């Protein structure tokens, strides 16, 4: 087979990768692998560098690499794609859970306040007392700060 010059395997329903051993046929000047089911990268050694006509690989949807416009994905690209798929899956479930969780949580709190008069009074009493404490804290500390500033201003 080393002296083979023309090799036409078109329309034979061959599948899988192009055998790497084909690149050892160095006397090959014409090759046609079109209309098969080949997949994977096109070999780039020996005579395969000279076969730069994309039509000899036509209708092999799984082939990639030069001279075709389809680039081969590296294992790193595949890992990155899988990571993106996982991220998309997690993000989808995150938004679904947020979209359902927030309304149910909101209704649970507001609904309990609306339905239970004693809880509603306790909640608003707590809010009033907390805002009063914050207001008193701010007013007292502002008065202390004002006294310090006046003391420093008079003696400084």
Residue pairs with C-beta under 8 A, 6 or more apart in sequence:
1 25
2 24
2 25
2 26
2 27
3 27
4 25
4 27
4 28
5 27
5 28
5 29
5 30
6 28
6 29
6 30
6 31
7 22
7 25
7 28
7 30
7 31
7 32
8 30
8 31
8 32
9 32
9 33
9 36
10 32
10 33
10 34
10 35
10 36
11 34
11 35
11 36
12 36
13 36
13 37
14 33
14 36
14 37
14 38
15 36
15 37
15 38
15 39
16 37
16 38
16 39
16 40
17 38
17 39
17 40
17 41
18 33
18 38
18 40
18 42
18 43
18 63
20 43
20 45
22 28
22 43
22 48
23 43
23 45
23 46
23 47
23 48
24 46
25 46
25 47
26 46
26 47
27 47
28 47
29 47
29 50
31 47
31 51
31 56
32 56
33 56
33 57
33 60
34 55
34 56
34 57
34 58
34 59
34 60
35 58
35 59
35 60
36 59
36 60
37 60
37 62
38 57
38 60
38 62
38 63
39 60
39 61
39 62
39 63
40 62
40 63
40 64
40 72
41 63
41 64
41 65
41 72
42 48
42 57
42 63
42 64
42 65
42 66
42 67
42 68
44 65
44 66
51 67
52 66
52 67
53 67
54 67
54 68
54 69
57 63
57 67
57 68
63 70
64 70
64 71
64 72
64 73
65 71
65 72
73 81
112 119
113 119
113 120
113 123
114 120
